[in-house]
Amino acid sequence: MDLKTFKEACLPLVQNRLDELLTPKKLPQQALFEAARYSVLGPGKRLRPLLTLAVLQDHHIPVKVGLDAACALECLHTYSLIHDDLPCMDNDDLRRGRPTLHKVFPEGLAVLAGDFLLTYAFEILSCIHHLSPQQKLDLIRCLSKRSGAYGMIGGQVVDLAYKDLRVTAEMLQFIHLHKTAALFTASLEFGAILAQVSESDLKILQKVGQALGVAFQMMDDLLDLPALHEKHTLDTTAKRLLEETLQLLKAFSTPLPLLTALVHELLDRLPLCLNRL
């Protein structure tokens, strides 16, 4: 299966399952589901779910085995975007070409919708009946570690602390590794847990997740930086990281064609990011 066919098959599955998981309830708190649906079901790349499902497909495991786990990742990722956009954080008006959640719904409800998606991600993982208790525990432990104080939230705290200061290269690397790469790593670890890969293969996927996440954040930064010199520096570093990722994938015990194709797709996007001056 090539990457195009894989995406055409998987993306509707993820979208439909998210729709099912967030079906509005006729309850006094129905507005909570409506707010969550606005953010979760809106346009998005679904890159983190795709990473998990690509590992499964590359191991010839039906993607439906990891569908709920992939949706849990997307719920948690969306929670982080909702909170990032709030006035007390980045204070953004737009997300993916649409008004941010707190511009469409009351700000308090936006906060609570993020809280709901964060906690719901773990509920989803705990209710995947076809997984063993150990697999469910491993998924929950993985996501809590990668999204918590030693992962995504920790990176966000440091990012906020340096928002109005000149950040060092070392601290920027810390922010990228935690705020962005941690959830990329979790996505690949999810695939590893579901496919029950060896410890050595798991370590490879963890390194891939870190390099891929940092490169992805640099690509995102390329769209925001006005200085041409800094853009070329980021472009060079992101390209090097993606090429290192491809070498890491070659060390895996079995071929990973879809995961490799996803990395190549990101490499192909680099010139587009650089040209948006």
C-alpha positions in Angstrom: 0.0 0.0 0.0 1.4 3.4 -0.9 1.1 6.5 1.2 -1.7 8.1 -0.8 -3.9 4.9 -0.6 -3.1 4.6 3.1 -4.2 8.1 3.9 -7.4 7.8 1.8 -8.2 4.7 3.8 -7.3 5.8 7.2 -8.3 9.5 7.4 -12.0 8.8 7.0 -11.8 6.1 9.6 -10.2 8.4 12.1 -12.7 11.2 11.3 -15.7 8.9 11.6 -14.5 7.4 14.9 -13.9 10.8 16.4 -17.4 11.8 15.3 -18.8 8.7 17.1 -16.7 9.3 20.2 -17.9 12.9 20.5 -21.5 12.4 19.6 -23.5 15.2 21.4 -25.3 14.1 24.5 -28.7 15.5 25.3 -27.6 16.6 28.7 -27.3 19.9 30.6 -23.6 19.9 29.6 -24.3 19.3 25.9 -22.5 22.5 25.0 -19.3 20.8 26.1 -19.6 18.2 23.4 -20.4 20.9 20.8 -17.4 22.9 21.7 -15.1 19.8 21.6 -16.5 18.8 18.2 -15.8 22.2 16.8 -12.1 21.8 17.5 -11.6 18.1 17.0 -13.6 17.6 13.8 -12.3 20.7 12.1 -9.6 20.5 9.4 -6.3 19.0 10.4 -3.5 16.8 9.1 -4.1 14.0 11.7 -0.4 13.4 11.6 -0.1 11.8 15.0 -2.8 9.2 14.4 -1.3 8.5 11.0 2.1 7.8 12.7 0.5 5.2 15.0 -1.5 3.6 12.2 1.5 3.5 9.8 3.5 1.5 12.3 0.6 -1.0 12.5 0.1 -1.2 8.8 3.9 -1.7 8.3 3.6 -4.7 10.6 0.6 -6.0 8.7 -1.8 -5.4 11.6 -5.3 -4.0 10.7 -5.4 -0.3 11.4 -8.7 -0.8 13.2 -6.7 -2.4 16.0 -5.2 1.1 16.7 -8.1 3.3 15.7 -9.3 4.2 19.2 -5.7 4.7 20.4 -5.1 7.0 17.5 -8.2 9.0 18.3 -7.2 9.3 21.9 -3.9 10.9 20.6 -5.9 13.4 18.5 -8.2 14.3 21.4 -5.2 15.1 23.6 -3.4 17.0 20.8 -6.5 19.1 20.2 -6.8 19.9 23.9 -3.3 21.3 23.7 -4.2 23.5 20.7 -7.3 24.8 22.4 -5.3 25.8 25.5 -2.4 27.2 23.5 -4.8 29.5 21.7 -6.3 31.0 24.9 -5.7 34.7 25.8 -3.6 33.6 28.8 -1.3 31.6 26.5 -0.7 32.5 22.9 -3.9 34.6 22.5 -4.6 33.5 18.9 -7.7 34.4 16.9 -7.3 31.8 14.2 -6.5 28.1 14.1 -6.3 26.2 10.8 -8.0 29.0 9.0 -11.0 29.2 11.4 -11.7 31.3 14.5 -10.2 29.7 17.6 -12.5 27.9 20.0 -12.6 30.7 22.6 -13.7 33.1 19.8 -16.7 31.0 18.9 -17.7 29.7 22.4 -17.3 31.4 25.7 -13.7 31.4 27.0 -14.6 29.4 30.1 -16.3 26.7 28.0 -13.2 26.6 25.7 -11.0 25.9 28.8 -13.4 23.1 29.9 -13.6 21.6 26.4 -9.8 21.3 26.5 -10.0 19.7 30.0 -12.6 17.3 28.7 -10.5 16.2 25.7 -7.5 15.7 28.0 -9.3 13.4 30.4 -11.4 11.7 27.7 -8.2 10.6 25.9 -7.4 8.4 28.9 -11.0 7.1 29.2 -10.9 6.1 25.5 -7.6 4.1 26.1 -9.0 2.4 29.2 -12.1 1.1 27.2 -10.3 -0.5 24.2 -11.7 -4.0 24.8 -9.6 -5.9 22.3 -6.3 -4.9 24.0 -4.7 -6.7 26.9 -4.7 -5.0 30.3 -0.9 -4.6 30.0 -1.3 -2.9 26.6 -3.9 -0.5 28.0 -1.7 0.3 31.0 1.3 0.8 28.7 -0.6 3.2 26.5 -2.0 5.2 29.4 1.5 5.4 31.0 3.0 6.4 27.8 0.6 9.2 27.0 0.6 10.6 30.6 4.4 10.7 30.6 4.7 12.3 27.1 1.9 14.9 27.7 2.7 15.8 31.3 5.3 17.8 33.3 8.2 15.9 31.7 6.8 16.2 28.2 4.4 18.5 26.4 3.2 20.5 29.3 6.7 21.0 30.6 7.7 22.3 27.2 4.8 24.7 27.2 5.8 26.1 30.6 9.3 26.8 29.4 8.0 28.3 26.1 5.8 30.7 28.1 8.7 31.7 30.4 10.9 32.6 27.4 8.2 34.2 25.3 9.5 37.7 25.6 13.1 36.8 26.1 15.9 35.8 23.7 16.0 32.1 24.0 19.3 30.2 23.8 19.8 27.3 21.2 19.9 24.8 24.1 16.6 26.1 25.6 14.9 26.1 22.2 15.9 22.5 21.7 14.4 21.7 25.1 11.1 23.4 24.1 10.9 21.6 20.8 11.8 18.2 22.3 9.1 18.6 25.0 6.3 20.8 23.6 6.2 19.1 20.1 8.4 16.0 19.9 7.0 14.4 23.0 3.6 13.7 21.4 5.3 12.6 18.1 7.2 10.1 20.2 4.1 9.0 22.0 2.4 8.4 18.6 5.2 6.0 17.5 5.4 4.4 21.0 1.6 3.7 20.6 2.3 1.9 17.4 5.1 0.0 19.1 2.9 -1.1 22.0 0.1 -2.2 19.7 2.4 -4.1 17.4 4.4 -5.5 20.3 7.8 -4.7 18.8 11.1 -5.6 20.4 12.8 -3.3 22.9 15.5 -2.4 20.4 12.9 -1.5 17.8 11.0 0.6 20.4 14.2 2.6 21.1 14.6 3.3 17.4 11.0 4.6 17.2 11.6 6.8 20.2 14.6 8.4 18.5 12.6 8.8 15.3 9.8 10.5 17.2 12.2 13.0 18.8 13.9 13.9 15.6 10.7 14.0 13.6 9.0 16.2 16.2 11.8 18.7 16.4 12.0 18.9 12.6 8.3 19.4 12.3 8.4 22.3 14.8 11.2 23.9 12.9 9.1 23.6 9.7 6.3 25.3 11.5 8.7 28.1 12.7 9.8 28.6 9.1 6.4 30.0 8.3 6.6 32.6 11.1 10.2 33.9 10.9 10.8 37.1 9.0 14.6 36.8 8.8 15.9 35.0 5.7 19.1 33.9 7.4 17.2 32.3 10.3 14.9 30.6 7.8 17.8 29.0 6.0 19.4 27.9 9.3 16.1 26.2 10.3 15.7 24.7 6.9 19.2 23.2 7.0 18.6 21.8 10.5 15.2 20.4 9.8 16.5 18.7 6.6 19.4 17.1 8.5 17.0 15.8 11.2 14.6 14.3 8.7 17.5 12.6 6.8 18.8 11.3 10.2 15.3 9.9 10.7 15.4 8.0 7.5 18.7 6.4 8.5 17.2 5.4 11.9 14.3 3.7 10.1 16.7 1.6 8.1 18.0 0.1 11.4 14.6 -1.2 12.3 14.3 -5.0 12.2 11.6 -5.0 9.4 10.9 -2.5 6.6 8.7 0.4 7.5 7.6 1.7 4.0 4.7 3.8 5.1 6.5 5.5 8.0 9.4 6.1 5.7 7.1 7.6 3.1 5.6 10.0 5.7 9.1 11.3 6.5 9.8 11.8 2.8 6.6 13.7 2.5 7.8 16.1 5.2 11.1 16.5 3.4 9.2 17.4 0.3 7.4 20.1 2.2 10.5 21.9 3.3 11.0 24.0 0.2 7.4 25.1 0.4 7.9 26.3 4.0 11.1 28.1 3.0 9.6 29.9 0.1 6.8 31.5 2.1 8.7 34.6 2.9 
